[in-house]
Amino acid sequence: MHTQQEIKGNLARLLATENLIVEHRKVSTAMFDVDRRVLTLPMWDKASSVVYDMLVGHEVGHALFTPNEDWREVADIPKDFINVIEDARIEKLMKRKFPGLNKSFSKGYKELHDMDFFSVQGEDLSTYSLIDRINLHFKIGASALIPFSIEEKLFVARTDLAETFEEVLQIAQDVYAFSQEQKDEVEIPSTPDESESNANVLQGSDSASSDKKDNESSDEDQPNAKPQAGGASSGGTHAKIESEIEDDIIDDWDDEDEEEDGAGSEGGDQSSTQRSFDDASEKLSSPDSKNLTYVEIPEKVNLDKHVVDWKKLHDWIDSQALESIAYADVDQLYNEFRKQSQKEVNYLVKEFECRKSADAYARAGQSKTGVLDTTKLHTYLYNEDIFKKITILPDGKNHGLLFLLDWSGSMQNEILATVKQLLNLTAFCKKVQIPFEVYGFTNDWIVAERAIQNDSKSPDYDSYSYKKENAVKNEVYINDDWFHLVNFISSRSNGRDYERMCRNLWREASYYRNYTNYQYTIGLQLSGTPLNEAIVMMNYIIPNFQKQNDLQKVNLCILSDGEGCTTGYGREYHDEYQDEYKVHVRRLDWSAVLRDRKTGRTYPPFEYDNCTNIFIQQLRDRNPDVNVIGFRILDGSSLSGFVGRYANFEKYTDIQKQWKKEKSAIISNPKAYSALYVINSRSLNKEVEFNVESGAQKGEISKAFKRMLGNKSTNKKLLSSFIGYVS
């Protein structure tokens, strides 16, 4: 159902030639807010595609051609009269603008007529009011042979020719005035004596005029019964009464009264066919359809509140550092790691340069010069290609890399191994001069902020509960205090600062995997997993990153071991005690859908297992030059659930085979990620070196060598997987 709503929403925007806001809600009829440019459509889940197209085309017609003005100031008549005439005009204009809609309107109305949406099957259409017959004529079509008198055909012709809303108002007034005159001329005089009533009728025009004056005076308290200035003239004869057939006349009056109470015009102030159509349209929506809330990412955010720049972060880490002796063992391991990783980094650089060169030559083109090629000059009689050629190598796109590192409690066992891979990636970027930033998403930095603001006080750990203040109605909620991105490493630094950042990150990660002589830095404790908030924040960080570094392409790498924490949005509710409307934070669930005004896209309702996919897809839709690459660290028991959530589960068997063989797997065709890789958590922490005992046999040496290469190849998969995106 969502797919159809998405398609029809796009259709509405295309027809309107503007980025309308399209909402599907549990409402009885479609509406268009001219000021906000919001088109609200019912959830027509039972409607056929052609009916859906017809209904959408109709409502877009109002959006395009119906002016935003209060017509009651110039036309004090029932709204049904204006709606019917205006419907005919806007549908005519829509079919003129988009000829393909002719079939949609014709087939759509025919299908609904066959389902008796107008409640006219088996009825004598000649008994219906003029406004109802006009409505049926322009919606069902001329083939229905709706009966009109000669004078009534004039109104039909005027409706068909109407081009402006001003004409619509005039026609509606004239039709209403005409209808009132018809009603007055056939109305039975109210007298206690039936014989006296009949005699008055047969007396001729004098009595009729007298009765008409009485009727006009009685209608003074009903403004809707008086035609406006400029309306139809009352001089013509619209219905003739054959006075010589007294009984027939009385029977006709009785029939007219019945029709007014039943299938007719409901007293002449409403269109019964349009009311029937509106009522029947409600049946196109299932009674159990869900009423959705449209949620958007924040229009703007204050990045200074949420992003801790690398200089502020590492100055704080250094201010909390102990004497160097406390880090001696950890720093030695860091130096050994740096030395050993040089080969892997160089391998990445070599592969990158090879791929870049191959891609450049693949896109190379040849161009003729104005210089003669003397070696071909002798062929001039039969060969026109005698000029020298040059090969043109087009410049490649400028790429940048952003890394999101999961700094949550569940990462404790894998954090050091992940940081190792991350340091190799940044070293590669540094060497080939690719701009990059590394951010860790965390809920703990607020503790450091409190300590920085008041160093005399101990850090406040007493209330690690989310403050839910300043929530905005129908916006994804990002807590100003508890959500932060800490900028661990940045390419904006010089060589000395880069080394400082890498060493500090190593020390923080080592605390959680090694027995150390120090504590983690205040504000950098592994915490919750605000993954979704971090992805949303990329909508504002990526444009700045692109602009600062003049980039055409950005690759976002997410390194995580699990799902994000619960994400909320601002939900309005009525506080009955204080009798006012307030906004509180509610969890994103099936009752909420994400909408992006910039792209015009809406996404399926939120569920527990699709939040991250939705936010990634929204990020990619808004930023088409961004690849989102996922590196997920898993144990074997979590593989099936992960594949079911982020990929096509039909491919699970193939993924499982690759997983068992290589301790990692490439997820083909992920749901939202550009590319997705799963890494066995045990393989990351398993350090295998080429160590054999003295005097070992040839077979033992071979096995040891294969074990080392197997581990190295797993690491290389993680390190080289993104080369194809950045070369």
N, C-alpha and C positions, 0 to 999 in steps of 0.2 A: 504494500500500500504506500509506503514512504516513497518508493521509486516512482510511482505514478504521480504522487503529489509533487515530487521534485521536477519531473518532466513538465507537468502542467504549470508549475510555478515559473519555470524557464520560458514556457510558451507565452505566459502572460507578460513577462518582461520583454520578450522579443516583439510581441504585438504592440506593446505600449511604447516601444523604442526608447525606453528609459529603465533605469534600475529601480523598478517598483519594489516595495516591500510586500511580499506575498505571504500571507498567513493562512494556514488551514486550521480552523477551529470548529468546535461543536456549537454551531449557530444554525438557525433555521433558514436563513437566506444569505446570499452574498452581499457584501457591503464594500463601499469604497470611501475612504477618508481622503477627500480632495486636498486638505491642508497638509496632512502627514504623508500623503502618497502611499497609503497602506491599503492594499487590496485584501480583504478578508473573504476567504472562500470556505464554504462548508466542507466537511469531510465526505465528499461524494464517493464513498468506497463501493457503492452498488451501481454507480453510473457506468455506462459503456464509454469507451474511448471517444466516440463521436459526440455523445451527449456532453461529456466532460469538456471537449473542445468548444462546443457550442456555448456552454455556460460560461467558460472562461472568456471566450471572444465577446460575449455580451457584456460582462462586467468590465473588461478592458475598454469597451466602447464608451461606457460611462466615464472611465478614468480619462480618456482622451478628449471626449467631446461634450460632456455635461459640465457646465460652468459651476463654479463654487459660489453660488449666490442664493439669497433667500427669495424664492419666487413668490412667496406669499405677500410680499410688499406690492406686487403688481397684479396678482391674480388670486383672488379670494375664492377659490373653487376647490373641490375635493382633490386630493393628491392623486387618486387613481387615474383621473382624466389626463393629468400631465404625464404620469408614468407611462401610460399606454402609448400616447403620441410620441413621447421621447424615446421609448424603446424602439419604435418603428424607425425613427430618424437615425439613432446611433447604430442600429444594426445595418441600415442601408449604407452608412458611411464606412463601417467596418468592412463590409463586403466589397465596397469600392476600393478601399485602401489595400485589402488583402483578398484578392479574388478567390483564393483557395478556400476561404471561409464560407463561400456560397454553399458548397456541398455539406459542410459541417452544420450550418444553420438549417438547411433543408432536411437533411436526414435526421438531425437531432430532434427538431420539433416534430417530425413525422413519428419518430420512435416514441416520444412522450405522448403524442396525441393518441397513438395506438394503445397506450397504457392509460388513456382517459385522464390525463393530468388536468385537462380543462373542465372535466365533469360535464361533457356535452354529448356523449354517445347516447343515441336514442332520443335526443331532444329535438324539438322543432326550433331551429336556429332563428327563424323569423320572429319568435317571441322574445328574443334577447334584446337588451338595450343596445343603443347605437354604439356606445363605447366598448361593450363586450364584442359586438360583431366586428368593429374595427380591430380590436385586439386579436381575434381569431383570424381575420383576413390576412394580417401581416405576419402572424406567427405560423399558422397552419399552412397558409398559402392560398392563392387564387383558385387552385384546383378544388378546394373545399366548397366552392360555389356559395359563398355566404350571401344571402339576399340583402340588397339595399334598394331603397327607393331612389328616384332620380335626384331628389334634393340631397339625400344621404351620400350618394356617390360623389357629390361635390366635396364633402369632407374627406372621403377616402383619397380623392385625387390631391387635395391640398396636403394631406398627411404624407402622401408618397413623394411630393415635391419639396417638402420642408427641408431646409438646409441649416437653419440657425435655431438656437434655443428660443429666441424671441418669437419666431414663427410658431414654434411648438406651443408657447404660452397662449398666443392668439387663437390658434386652432382649438386648443383645449377649452378655452373660454367659450368659443362659438359652439362647440359640440355640447358643452354643458348647458348653455342657454337654449339650444335647440331641444335638448332632452327635456328640460324643464317645461318648455312650451308644449311638447307632446304630452307630457304628463298632465298638465293643466287642462288641455283640450279634451282628454278622455276621462277626466276625474268625475265621479258621480257626485252631484250636489247632495250635501248632507241635510236631509229633512226627515221628520218623524213619520211622514205619510208617504208610502211608496207611490200611490197614484198621483199625488201632487208632484212628486219628483219626476215621474214620467211625463206628466203634462208640461212641466217646465222645459223639458228637453224638446218636446215637439213644438213649442211656441216659437222657436227660431232664435235669431241672434240677440234680440233684446235681453231675454232671460239669460242667455249664455254670457253676455257681456257683464250683466249684473253679478252673476255668480263668479265670474273671473275677477272682478274687482274685490269681491269678498275674499276670495282666495289670496289675492295679492296683499290685502291688508292683514290677513292672518299669518302671512309668511314674513312679516316685518321683523319678527324675533328670530328668524333663521337666515343669517347673512349668506349662507351657502346656497340658498335658493334664489338669490338675486343675481342675474347676469351682470358682469362689469361693463362699464362704458367701453365702447369699441367692440362689443360682442356681436352676436348674430342679431339681425333685425327680426322682429316678431311679426312683420307684415305678411309673410307668406303663409299659405295653408299647408300644413304638414300632415294632417289626417282628416279625412272627410267622414262625417257620420251620416249614414243613410237613415233619416228620421222616419221614413215610411215603414221600416222593418223594426218595430219597437222591441220585440222580444230578443232579436238577434243582437241589438245594441246592448241590452242589459246583460246578456250572456257574455258578450265580449268584455264588458267592464269587469264582470266576475272573474274571467280568465286572467285579465291583466293584474288584478289584485293578487291572485294566486302566484303569478309569476314573480311579482315583486317580493313576495315573501319567500319564494323558493329559488328557482334557478335563474331568475332574472337579475335585475340590477340592484336589488336590496334597497329599494326606496329611491334609486336613481343617483345616489351619492358614491357608490362603489362599483368596481368592476368585479362581478362574481367570478368570471373566468380567470382573472388574474389572481384573485384570492384563492381559488381552487388550485391553480398552478403552484402558488407559493406553498400551500399546505401539502400538496402532493410531493413537492421537491424535498420536503423533509424526509420522505421515505427513501431517498437516494443515499442517506447516511444511516449506518447501523446504529441502533439505539444504545449499544454498548461501546461505541467509539469513544476514545479517550480525548478529553479536552487538554490540549497541550499548552505549555508555557514556552514562549520563544526567548531563549537566553543568548546573550552576546558576550564576546570578550570585551574587557573594558575599552572604551573609546581611546583613552590615553592613560598612561601610568607614569609615576614619578620614579625613573630609574635610579635616582640617587638614594631613594628609600630602600630599594631592594637589591641593588648591585653594590658589592663591596669591592672597590678597585684594588688591583694587585698591590699598589704601594701602601695603602692603608692597612691591608690585610697583613702583609709581611713586616711592616713596621710594628704592628701589634704583636705578631709572633716573636719577633726579635726582642721586644721589650719584656716579654714573659720568659725568655730563654734563660737557662741556667748556665753555669760555667761550662766551657767546652769539654772538660773531662767527662761530663755526664753523657755526652753524645759520642764518645770515642769509638765504642764498638759499632754503633749504628752507622757512623760516618765511614768507618772502614769498609763495612759491607756496601755502602753506597759507592765508594770509590772503585771497589771491585766490580760492581755491577756496571758502572759506566765504562770501564775498560773492556769488559766482556761483550757489552752490547754494541760496540763500535762496528763489528762485522755485520750484525743485523741491520744497523742503520745504513751502512754503506751498500748493503744488498738492496735496500729499499731505494736509495738514491739512484743506483745503477738501473734498476727496473723502471723507475720513474722516467729517467732520461731516455731510455730505449723506447718506452711507450710513447713519450712525447714526440720523439723524432719520427717514429713510425706513423703516428697520427698526422703529423705535419706533412709528410710526403704523400700520405693517402689523400690529403686535401689539396695537394699541389696542383697547379695549373700551368699551362704553357701559353706564352704570348709571343706573337711575331713582332720583330723589331723593324725598323726602317733601313737596316743594314743588309746588303746583299751577302749571301753565302756563296763565296767563290767556288766552293767545292761542288755546288749544284748549278752553277751558271750555265754549263754546257747542256743542261736539260731544259732550257727555257722554252724550246719549241713544244714540248708535251707536258711540261710541269709548271704550274703556277706557283708552287711552294718553293721559291728560291731565296727567301729571306731567312736570316738567322732567328732562332728562337731562344727565349729565356724562360727558365723555370721560376715560378713565383710561389713562395711558401707563405701561406697566410698566417698571420699571427694567431696564436691560440688564445683562449679566454683566460682572463685572470681569475684564479681560484683562491678561495680562503677557507679555513677550517675552524669550526667551532666544536668544542667538546663539552658535553654535559656529564659530569661524574657524580654518580650516586653516592652521597655521603650519609648513608643511613645505617642504622644499627645492624641490619641483616647482612651488610657488606663486610662485617668484621673479619671473617675468615678469608675473604677474597680481596680485601682492600689493597694489600701490599702488592699482590700479583697484578692487579689491575693497574695500579700506579706504575709498576715497571713497564707495562706495555704502553701506557700513556706517555711516559718519559721518552721512550723510544720514538713514538710518533711525533712528539714535539721536537726532538732532536733532528728527525728527518725534515720537518717543516723548516726548522731553523737553517738547515744546510742548503735546501733548495729555495729558500727565501719565499716561502708561502706564509702569508699573514695567518695568525691563529690566536685563539683565546681558549683557556680552559676554565670552566666554571664548575664548582661543586654546589649542588642544591641541598639546602639544610634548613632546619628549624631552630638551630642552637645559637646562631650568631647574635640574637637579641641579648644573650647573657654578656657577651663581650661589649656590646653597645652600652649596656648599663654600667659596666665596669669602666669603660672609657669616659663616660660622662661624669662619673664620680669615683675617682680612684681610691678615695678614703674608705669606701664601703665595700663590703664583700659582695661578690656577684650574687645576684638574686636568682636562686633556683626554685623558689617556693611555689611558683604558679606556672607550670608548663601546660597551661590550658589555653586553647586558642581564644583570643579576644575576638568577638564578633561584632565589632563596631564599624561604622561607616560602610556598611554593606549597601550597594546600589541596586535598586529594583531591576531585576531581570539581567543582571551582569554576573559573570563568573567572579567569584569572590577570591581575592588575593589579599591575605592578611598583611597589613603594613608592618606589623611588629615581628611576626613569627616566620615569614618567608623571606629567604635571602639566597642570592647567588654570590658565592665567594670566588673571586677571580684568582685562582691558584697560580696560573702561569699565563704570561702574555708576551707576544712577539714585539710589543711596543717597548720592551726593556732593552738595555744594553747587555753585553756578554756577562759582566759581573753580576748584575741583578738577575739575569736569567739563571745563572748558577745558584744564586741565593734562593730563588723561588723553588727550583728543583730539589735542592737539599732540604729545605723546610718541609716540602710536601712529603719527601721520603721519611723524614723524622716523624711526622704526624701519622703516616700510615704504618710505620714500623712499630709504634706504640701498641697497636692492636694485634700484631702478629708475633712480636718478639718480647722477651723479658727485657725491659729497659729501666734505666735509672732515672727516668723522668716521667711526668704526666703529660697528657695531651694539653694543648693550649686552650685556655678558657675561651669558649665560643665555638670550638671546633670538635665538640663531642659528636660522635655518630648519633643521629637523631631519627626523625621521621623521614618519609619519602614523598616530598612534594614534587613528584615527577610531572604531573599534569600542569601545575602552576609554572614550572620551569619551561615547559613547551610553549605555553601561552605567552610567557615573557619573551620568547624568541621572536614573536611578531614585532616587537619594538626594538630589540637588540640587533637583529639581522640588518634592517635598513641602515642603522647607524654604522654597523661594521662594514657594509658594502660601500657606503659613502666615504668613510674615512680612508679606506684602502683601495678605492676605485676598482671594485670587483664586479665581474659579470656573473660569477658562479660561487655559491657558498655550499659547503658540505657540513652538515650538522651530524656529529657522531654522539650517540647516547650510549654510555656504558653503565649498565645497571644489572642487578640480580633479581629484581622483583617488580611488583606492581606498585603504582602510586597510592598514596593515602586518599581517603575520601575527599572529593572536591565538591565545593558548595557554590551556591549562587544566592543573590538577594531575592527573597520572596516576600511580596507584600501581603499583609494580613490586617484584619480589623481588630483593634484592641477595644473590646466592648466596655471594659471597665473605664477607660479614659475616653472612649468614643472618638478614636482617631486611628488613622491608618499608619502602620509602622512597617519597617522592613527588617526581617530577620534572615539568618543564614539557614538554607535548607540544602540537603544533599541532592546532587544531581541524580535523578532517577528517570523512570519511564515517562513521567509527566512533563519532562523538559526536553526540548530540542535545541541544538546549537544553530544559530543563524549568523552569517557574516554579511553585513550590509555592503561591504566593499566588493565582494564577489557576487553577492546575491544568492549564494548557496545556503541551503539548509541541510541538516544531517539527520540520520535516524535518531529516534529517542534514545536517551542515555540508559545504559544498563551497567551492571557492575563490571562486566568483562569487555566493554567496548569504549570506555572513556578515553583511554590513551590513543587508540586508533582514530577516534573522532578528532581529537586535538591535533594529532599529527597530520591528518588529511586536511584539516582547515588551514594549518600552517603552510602546507605545500600548495594548496589552492590559491592562497593569498600571495605566496612567494614562489612563482613557477620556476625560478632559477635556483631553487634550494633542493638538494638531496638530503634526505634524512636516513642515516645509516645506523642501524641498531646492533649493538654487541651485547648479547644477553648471556650472563653467566648462570649456569644451571647445574643441578645434579640430575642423575638419570631418571629419578622418579617424577620430575617435573616436566619432562620433555613433551609428553602427550598433551597435557593441559596447555602448555605454551603454544604448541603448534595449532591446537584447536582455536585458540584465542587470536592469534596473529596471522594465520595462514590457512591454506586449503588442507583440511584434514585428510583428504583423499590421498595426499602425497606423504602421509605419515610413515608408511612402510619404507619408502626410499630414504626418507630423512633418518629414520631409526637405523638403517643399515650403515649409512655414512657416519652417524654418531658413534656407533659401536666400533667401527673400523678406525676412525681418525680422531675420536674424542672431540669432535666439533662437527658442525653441519652448516651448510648454506641453505637457507629457507627460500625456495623459489616462489616468485609471485606473492609476496606478503600483502596483506590487506591494505596497509597504509604506508609502511616504510618503503623507501626506495630500494633498500637492500637490508637484509637481516641475517645475522650470524649468531649461532649459539655455540658457546664454549663450555666444555666440561670443567666445572670448578676444580676438580682434582688435578686435571692436567695443568692448570695454571700455577698451582702451588708445587708441582712436582719438578724439582730441579734435577736434571739428569746430565751428568758430565761423563766424558770418556775416561773412565777409571777401570783399569784391569790390574790384577795382581801380577807380580813378576813371575815369569815362566808360564804364563797362561797359554793354553793351546790356541790354535788358529780359529777354531770354531767359537771359543769363548770371546776372543777378540772381535770376531765378526758380529756376534750377538750384542756385545756392548756398543759397538759402533752403530748398529741399527737402532738400538734404544735411544741413543743420543740424537741421531738424525730424526727419528720419529718425533721426539719431543720438540726439536728445533723446527720441524716442519709445521707442527701445530701452532707454535708461536708465530712463524712466518705467515701462516694463513691469516691470523689476526692482524698482523702488521701490514701485509700487502693487499688485503682485500679491498681497500679503498683507493689503491693506486689508479685503477681504471677510471675512477670518478674525478681525480685531480690532475691527471696527465693531459 
